[in-house]
Amino acid sequence: MKIFIDADGCPVVDIAVKIARLNGLSCTIICDTSHSIQRDGADTIIVDKGSDSADFRLVNLVSEGDIAVTQDYGLAAMCLSKRAIVLNQDGKQYTEENISGLLEFRAVSAKIRRSGGRTRGMSKRTAQQDKDFENALKELIGAER
């Protein structure tokens, strides 16, 4: 089991790296050239800045049973197709059962924005969200080890 982090805009990089290190798991941070993110205890792959370049690198690296950390529904769907475990930054696990609805929500939101409408943005991150992510990642690792 390895952990892969879609690090562009990811608020839980440090938590994921710490948990991987404490559990002796390989951890890889993937980001583009505008977000050079280096952490002790993790490998970093920096890809060219471009639409979805970090996403495609991550999905090419992830394997069955690995954990991918991302908030991107499209990337989550691709990782699920490779039988990876996918977790968002709030500790919610993406599954075959919930990904279709999330992708549909994303498509509807994009359509609203293209037509000049506004959608609600992300609220300020809380300490509880960090804790929820940490607990969910620990539980996944414990369940697999």
N, C-alpha and C positions, 0 to 999 in steps of 0.2 A: 504494500500500500504506500502510495506517494501522495503528497499534497501539492496541488498546482493552484496558484493564486493569479487571477486576472486583476492585476494590481492598479491599473489606471483608474483612479477615483475610488479605490477600495479603502475603507476606513479601518479594516481589521487585519491589515498585513502583520503588524507586530504581534497580535494575539495568536494568529495562525502559525507564525514562525516559532513563537515561544512554545506552543503546544507540540508542534512537530519535533522541535529540539528535545523537549523533555521526554518525549516518547520514542526517540531514536528513529524518527521517520524522515525520509528525504522530502525536502520542501523546495519548490521552484517558484520564483516570482517572475511573472511575465509582464512586461510593460513596453511602451513605445519610447522613442527617443526624447519625447517631451516630459517623461516621468521616469528619470533614472532612479530606481529604487533599489538600494543595496542594504542587506541586513546580514549580520553575523548568523551563521547557522542555516543559510539558505543560498541556493544558486539563483542568479538573476540572468534572465534572457531579455535582451533589449532588441526589439524589432523596429524596423522602419516605421516612421509615423505614417499612418494611412488607415483608411477605412477598414476596420476589423482585422488588421494584421496581427495584433496580439491574440485576438480570439482564434484565428486560424492556426497560429503556432500552438496555442494551448490544446486545441482539439486534436492536433496531430500528435501531441505528446501523451495525452491522457489515455489510460487503458482501463479495462474492466477492473473494478474494485478500488481504483484510485479516487481521491476526493478532489473535486474542483470547487474553488470558491469564486463566485461571480454574482453580480447583480443583473447580468445581461440575460434576458430570457432566451434570445436566439442561441447564444453560446451554451446556455444550460441545456437546451433541446439537443444540440449537437453532441454534448458530453453524455447525455442520457442515452443517445443512440449507440454510444460506445460502451454502455453499461457501467459508466462511472457514477459515483455518488456526488450529487451536486447540492451545495449549500450556499445560501445567500448571506449577506453581511449581517443579517438580523437573526441568523440561526434557523431560518426556514429552509426545509429541504424541498428541492424541486423533484417531482416524481413524474412518471408517465401519466398518473391520474390528474395532476394539476397543471402540467405545462401547456396543454392546449388552451385552456381558459386564460392563462397568463399571456400567451402569444396573441390571442384574440383581443384581449384588453389593450395590449401594446398597439395593435393595428388600429383599433378604434381611436385610441388617444392620438396616434399620428395623424389620422384622418381629420380629427377635430382641429389639431394644430395647423395642418395644411390649409384648412378652410378659414383660418384667421381666429379660431377659438383658442381658449386657454384651458389648460389642465392644471390641476393642483400639483405643485412641486413637492419635493421631499421636505419633511419637517426636520428641525434641528435634531441631530443625533443625541441619544441619551446614554448614560452609563448602563442602564438596564438592557439596551440593545447589545452593547458590548458583552455583557454578562450572558445574555441569551445565546449569542454566537459562540462564546467560549464553552458554555455548557453543552450545546448541540455538537460542537466539534469533538469535545472530550467523549461524549456518549457514542458518537460514530466510531471513534478510534477504539474505545473500549469494547464495543460490540463486535469489532472485526478482529481483535487481537486475542 
